Amino acid sequence: MLPGAPGYVDLVQLSLAHTREHHKEDLFQRHVVNLGHALPLPVKAAYLETMEQHHHFIEIRSCAEYILQKHPAKLLAGFSTLQKEEFHAAMVQFWAAYRLHNPGHDVFVRFADSLHLCLPLKIHSDEGTGPRRAPVNQISWGPVLSSSPNSFDRYFFWSSMNGEDYKFANAGYEAGNAVLDEVSTHLAAQATDVYINGMDCIDVGTLHLVWVAVEGDLPAQARALHLKRNFNCMPNQLCPWCLADDREVPFSDYRENAAWRATSGTQRPWTTESPFHGIPGWDSELILAKDLFHLCHLGAVRGFAINLLCYMCWTGMCWTGVWDPCHMNQIFS
């Protein structure tokens, strides 16, 4: 970011905490509050038996209610509360399309007559890296139909945890992680509450927050849903959606008559229950979202796929017609 850019001064102010030898987090938090970037949302705590200490999170309901009050378009697919009819029509259209993908979801039974008031949402779980490449598990949630492509408008923070607090409980993807499972229990309960009981939105109606996907990298998905069939199982069965392996049912076969195609959805990819399975509609592997950038090695995407995409754009392969320099700005804005 260059000096003079929007937000530059705020970032410089926030970075001052890094220069302190002690109490860096306290100073950083003070700067966040002083700059007006702190939201008036309560931070709740739950006692985790597996850790024998409290874990903090921002409750889904309180966050969603605040967004609906202050910035409703962030949850209402870009519509304002004054665009009630347009919003209802968009929801009906979405659920008609989603039914083709996952017709067995609970929403089509429980709220069959009020799909126009059902908001499709997803949970995002990912294990990033902090200082000295230490793992950090982060969980957020957000709308499937967002008001903009920016992460700021698509993901709302729920909680995070340092890897040191849960890595001792790793028991493999199939068995899960006792600490993260206990955290997931609280998340699943909150997700179920806003789905079944809903929440009021002025001028729109009582909205039900419907959970249709879990996003994240492959390790996070495997850990969250206790996947016995996961990316780490090669040459054995390694796909959560079908019975592909690297032997009799090769996953690399992309032909129309590939053997794995006939096995899609025939067996659940887990053998032990995960707290996430308690969320209505989450008893199917169709909940696992396919994320292109998490299905490839980082180097392959960063070093090859992105450069190839840029090359195709510059050479005019991504559209037909007369070359216009504004096209690049339109594509990446």
C-alpha positions in Angstrom: 0.0 0.0 0.0 1.4 3.4 -1.0 1.3 6.5 1.2 -1.9 8.5 0.7 -4.0 5.4 -0.1 -7.2 4.9 1.9 -6.5 3.3 5.2 -2.7 3.9 5.0 -2.5 6.1 8.1 -4.6 3.6 10.1 -2.3 0.7 9.1 0.8 2.7 10.1 -0.8 3.5 13.5 -1.7 -0.2 14.0 1.8 -1.3 13.1 3.4 0.8 15.9 2.5 -2.0 18.4 5.1 -4.2 16.7 7.9 -1.8 17.8 7.1 -2.3 21.5 9.0 -4.8 23.5 6.2 -5.6 25.9 2.4 -5.5 25.9 2.1 -5.5 22.1 -1.3 -7.0 22.0 -2.7 -4.5 24.6 -1.4 -1.6 22.6 -2.7 -3.0 19.3 -6.1 -3.5 20.8 -6.1 0.1 22.2 -5.2 1.4 18.7 -8.0 -0.6 17.1 -10.6 0.9 19.6 -9.2 4.4 19.2 -9.4 4.3 15.4 -13.0 3.2 15.6 -12.5 -0.3 14.2 -14.0 -2.2 17.1 -17.6 -3.4 16.7 -20.0 -3.3 19.7 -20.4 -7.0 19.8 -20.2 -9.1 23.0 -17.4 -11.7 23.1 -18.7 -14.8 24.7 -16.8 -17.6 26.5 -17.3 -21.3 26.8 -15.5 -23.6 29.2 -13.8 -26.4 27.3 -13.4 -29.6 29.3 -10.6 -30.9 26.9 -8.5 -27.8 27.6 -9.7 -27.0 31.1 -10.0 -23.4 30.2 -12.3 -20.9 28.5 -12.5 -20.3 24.8 -13.8 -17.1 23.3 -16.0 -16.4 20.3 -18.4 -13.9 18.7 -21.8 -15.5 18.7 -23.4 -16.0 15.3 -26.8 -14.6 16.3 -25.4 -11.3 17.8 -23.1 -10.7 14.8 -25.9 -11.5 12.3 -28.4 -9.2 14.1 -25.9 -6.4 14.2 -25.2 -6.8 10.4 -28.9 -6.9 9.6 -29.4 -3.7 11.6 -26.4 -1.7 10.3 -25.4 -3.2 7.0 -28.3 -5.6 5.9 -27.0 -5.8 2.3 -24.0 -7.8 3.5 -26.4 -10.7 4.4 -29.2 -10.0 2.0 -27.3 -10.8 -1.2 -26.6 -7.1 -1.8 -30.3 -6.1 -1.4 -31.5 -3.4 1.0 -34.5 -4.0 3.3 -36.5 -1.8 0.9 -36.0 -4.3 -1.9 -38.1 -7.0 -0.2 -39.6 -8.4 -3.4 -36.3 -8.6 -5.2 -34.6 -10.3 -2.3 -37.4 -12.9 -2.0 -37.2 -13.6 -5.7 -33.4 -14.1 -5.5 -33.8 -16.6 -2.7 -36.4 -18.6 -4.6 -34.1 -18.7 -7.6 -31.2 -19.8 -5.5 -33.0 -22.7 -3.8 -34.4 -23.9 -7.1 -30.8 -24.2 -8.3 -29.4 -25.6 -5.1 -32.1 -28.3 -5.1 -30.5 -29.7 -8.2 -27.2 -30.1 -6.3 -28.5 -31.3 -2.9 -32.2 -32.2 -3.0 -32.0 -34.0 0.3 -31.1 -30.9 2.4 -33.3 -30.4 5.5 -34.4 -27.0 4.3 -36.6 -28.4 1.6 -38.7 -30.2 4.2 -38.6 -28.0 7.2 -39.1 -24.7 5.4 -40.6 -25.8 2.1 -43.2 -23.0 2.1 -40.8 -20.2 3.1 -37.7 -20.7 1.0 -37.9 -17.0 0.1 -36.9 -16.2 3.7 -34.1 -18.7 3.9 -30.5 -17.3 3.7 -27.9 -19.7 2.3 -24.7 -19.5 4.4 -21.4 -21.4 4.7 -18.9 -22.0 7.5 -15.2 -21.5 6.6 -12.5 -23.4 8.6 -8.8 -23.1 7.8 -5.5 -23.6 9.5 -3.2 -20.8 8.7 0.2 -19.9 10.1 1.2 -17.3 12.7 4.5 -16.1 13.9 7.4 -18.6 13.4 5.0 -20.6 11.1 3.0 -21.8 14.2 -0.5 -23.1 13.2 -3.6 -21.1 13.9 -7.1 -22.5 13.4 -9.6 -19.9 12.3 -13.3 -20.3 11.8 -15.6 -17.8 10.2 -19.0 -17.8 8.5 -20.7 -15.8 5.8 -23.3 -15.6 3.0 -23.1 -17.7 -0.2 -24.7 -14.8 -2.1 -22.6 -11.8 -1.0 -22.9 -8.1 -1.7 -19.4 -8.0 -3.1 -16.4 -10.3 -3.9 -14.3 -8.8 -1.1 -13.5 -11.1 1.9 -14.6 -8.2 4.2 -18.2 -8.7 2.9 -18.2 -12.5 2.7 -16.6 -13.8 5.9 -17.4 -12.8 9.5 -15.1 -13.9 12.3 -16.3 -16.4 14.8 -13.2 -17.7 16.6 -9.6 -18.7 16.4 -7.2 -20.9 18.4 -3.5 -21.3 18.5 -2.2 -24.7 17.3 -0.4 -25.2 20.7 -3.8 -25.4 22.3 -5.1 -28.3 20.2 -2.3 -30.1 18.5 -1.8 -32.5 21.4 -5.3 -33.9 20.8 -4.8 -34.8 17.1 -5.9 -38.4 16.6 -6.1 -38.5 12.9 -8.7 -37.2 10.5 -11.1 -40.1 11.0 -11.1 -39.9 14.8 -11.0 -36.1 14.8 -9.5 -33.8 17.4 -11.2 -33.7 20.8 -10.4 -30.0 21.4 -11.6 -28.8 18.0 -14.6 -31.1 18.3 -15.6 -29.5 21.5 -15.3 -26.0 19.9 -17.3 -27.3 16.9 -20.0 -28.4 19.3 -20.6 -24.8 20.3 -20.5 -23.6 16.7 -22.9 -26.3 15.6 -25.4 -25.4 18.4 -25.3 -21.7 17.4 -25.7 -22.5 13.7 -28.7 -24.8 14.4 -30.3 -22.1 16.6 -30.3 -19.4 13.9 -31.5 -22.0 11.3 -34.4 -23.3 13.3 -35.5 -20.3 15.3 -34.5 -17.6 12.7 -34.2 -13.9 13.4 -36.3 -10.9 12.6 -35.3 -8.5 9.8 -37.3 -5.3 9.6 -39.4 -4.9 6.4 -38.3 -8.4 5.2 -39.6 -11.0 7.7 -38.2 -13.7 9.9 -35.1 -15.0 8.2 -33.7 -18.5 8.7 -30.0 -18.9 8.3 -29.4 -22.1 6.3 -26.0 -23.8 6.3 -25.2 -25.3 2.9 -21.5 -25.7 2.9 -18.2 -26.0 4.8 -15.3 -24.3 3.1 -11.6 -24.4 3.8 -8.5 -26.3 2.9 -8.6 -30.1 2.6 -7.0 -30.8 6.1 -9.5 -28.5 7.8 -12.5 -30.2 6.0 -11.2 -33.6 6.8 -10.7 -32.7 10.5 -14.1 -31.0 10.8 -16.2 -33.8 9.4 -13.9 -36.8 10.5 -13.3 -37.9 6.9 -11.9 -41.4 6.6 -11.5 -40.9 2.9 -9.3 -37.8 2.5 -6.5 -36.4 0.5 -3.9 -38.1 2.7 -5.0 -41.7 1.9 -3.3 -42.3 -1.4 -3.1 -44.9 -2.9 -6.3 -46.0 -1.0 -9.7 -44.3 -1.3 -9.0 -40.6 -1.0 -12.1 -38.7 -2.2 -15.0 -37.7 0.1 -17.5 -37.5 -2.7 -16.7 -40.9 -4.5 -14.7 -44.1 -4.1 -11.8 -43.0 -6.3 -8.3 -44.3 -5.4 -5.0 -44.7 -7.1 -5.5 -48.4 -8.0 -8.6 -50.0 -9.4 -10.7 -46.7 -9.5 -8.1 -44.1 -10.5 -8.9 -40.6 -9.5 -6.9 -39.3 -12.5 -9.4 -40.8 -15.0 -11.5 -37.9 -16.4 -13.3 -39.8 -19.1 -17.1 -39.9 -19.3 -17.1 -43.6 -18.4 -14.5 -43.3 -15.6 -15.1 -45.9 -12.9 -15.3 -43.4 -10.0 -18.3 -41.6 -11.5 -20.7 -44.5 -10.7 -19.5 -44.4 -7.1 -20.4 -40.8 -6.3 -22.6 -40.5 -3.2 -22.7 -44.3 -2.6 -20.9 -44.3 0.8 -20.4 -41.7 3.5 -16.8 -40.6 3.9 -16.8 -40.8 7.7 -17.2 -43.6 10.2 -17.4 -41.6 13.4 -19.7 -38.7 14.2 -18.6 -35.1 14.1 -20.4 -32.3 16.0 -21.0 -30.7 12.6 -23.1 -33.6 11.5 -25.7 -32.3 14.0 -26.4 -29.2 11.9 -29.6 -29.9 10.0 -28.8 -30.9 6.5 -25.1 -31.8 7.2 -25.5 -35.5 7.1 -24.2 -35.6 3.5 -20.8 -35.2 1.9 -22.4 -32.7 -0.5 -21.9 -30.1 2.3 -18.1 -30.2 1.5 -17.5 -27.3 -0.7 -15.0 -27.7 -3.6 -12.5 -24.8 -3.6 -10.3 -24.6 -6.6 -7.4 -22.9 -4.9 -7.5 -25.4 -2.0 -7.6 -28.4 -4.4 -4.1 -27.6 -5.8 -0.7 -27.2 -4.3 0.0 -23.6 -3.5 3.0 -23.4 -5.8 1.0 -24.8 -8.7 -1.7 -22.1 -8.3 0.6 -19.2 -7.4 3.4 -20.0 -9.8 1.5 -21.5 -12.8 -2.3 -21.2 -12.8 -2.3 -17.5 -11.9 0.3 -16.6 -14.5 -1.5 -18.6 -17.1 -4.7 -16.8 -16.4 -3.0 -13.4 -16.7 -1.3 -14.5 -19.9 -4.7 -15.6 -21.4 -6.2 -12.3 -20.4 -3.4 -10.2 -22.0 -3.5 -12.3 -25.2 -7.3 -11.9 -25.5 -8.2 -15.5 -24.9 -10.8 -14.7 -22.2 -13.1 -12.8 -24.5 -14.0 -12.1 -28.1 -14.0 -8.7 -29.8 -11.7 -5.8 -30.0 -8.9 -5.5 -27.4 -9.6 -2.8 -24.8 -7.1 -2.0 -22.0 -10.1 -1.5 -19.6 -10.9 -5.2 -19.8 -8.1 -6.1 -17.3 -9.4 -3.5 -14.8 -13.0 -4.9 -15.3 -11.9 -8.5 -14.7 -9.8 -7.9 -11.6 -11.8 -5.1 -10.0 
